[in-house]
Amino acid sequence: MGYANIRGYTFLLWAATLLLLAQSRRGKQPRCPSGCTCTKDNALCENVRSVPHSFPPDVVSLSFVKSGFTEIAGGGFLHTPSLQLLLFTANSFDSIDEGAFQGLPHLEYLFIENNKIESLSPHAFRGLKSLIHLSLAYNSLETLPKDIFKGMDALTKVDLRGNMFSCDCKLKWLVEWMYSTNATVDQLYCSGPPPYQGKKINDLVPQTPRIIFRVCDIDKKYISIFSGILSIMIIRQHFSECVIVLISDKDKVDKDYRGQLTANMFDILNILCGDQFTAVIEINLFQ
């Protein structure tokens, strides 16, 4: 065999080896998961029991409809780093864990609508620095963790409609955030407590809590607010057991009249001292 023939044979062998390697790598690429329909850059999953961990590498849009998983766990999308749009609608999960959307640096649109979400981790959206549109519309949220939108400076649209927000101390931060953000927030309404029920959250003006109190036959009273904590000390010349009733969560704390009554600040506090003495204290969080 001549030198030229040997050289040509070696080249063909090298080319064939490269072709086999390329085909082998192509064969290892993730296929469309069971329960999902995939095109080149889109995937739609219906009635799946968990979040699949393998999708074609070019998928940039992923949707989940009527799925059966109960939560979005942390790190569930680390295998789909190219996603730009992620949608969940009409699913049955009720919570989103910390770091649920880690590893999605290009995600711009996140729709989590018409689900049953009752709670969010304070760091559920950590790392979504490119997100411009977030929808949590029509879930079962009564409040949101403070600073849940921290670090999401690219946001231009937030949709929170259709939730049952309680306009109490826990939500005051959201009113303040709505006044400072450049993002558009759709009209929201308070589901309670009674002083704010039906009012537009967008129209509330945050203010330093103001106390209006009515006291019946109590000799001395001391009321102070510090870092969101309301402290009440009632002093009487004669012994009387005092009960503080937190209207918002129905918890009760019994204290001696000489003690200091401390509770997280709610909208209305009823203090019942014995059978004869009553103090009603209302806390206005918004104008």
Secondary structure, 3 states (H helix, E strand, C coil): CCHHHHHHHHHHHHHHHHHHHHHHHHHCCCCCCCCEEECCCEEEEECCCCCCCCCCCCCCEEEEECCCCCEECCCCCCCCCCCCEEEEECCCCCEECCCCCCCCCCCCEEEEECCCCCEECCCCCCCCCCCCEEECCCCCCCCCCCCCCCCCCCCCEEECCCCCCECCHHHHHHHHHHHHCCCEECCCECCECCCCCCCEHHHCCEEEEEEEEEECCCCEEEEEEECCEEEEEEECCCCCCEEEEECCCCCEEEECCCCCEEEECCCEEEEEECCCEEEEEEEEEEC
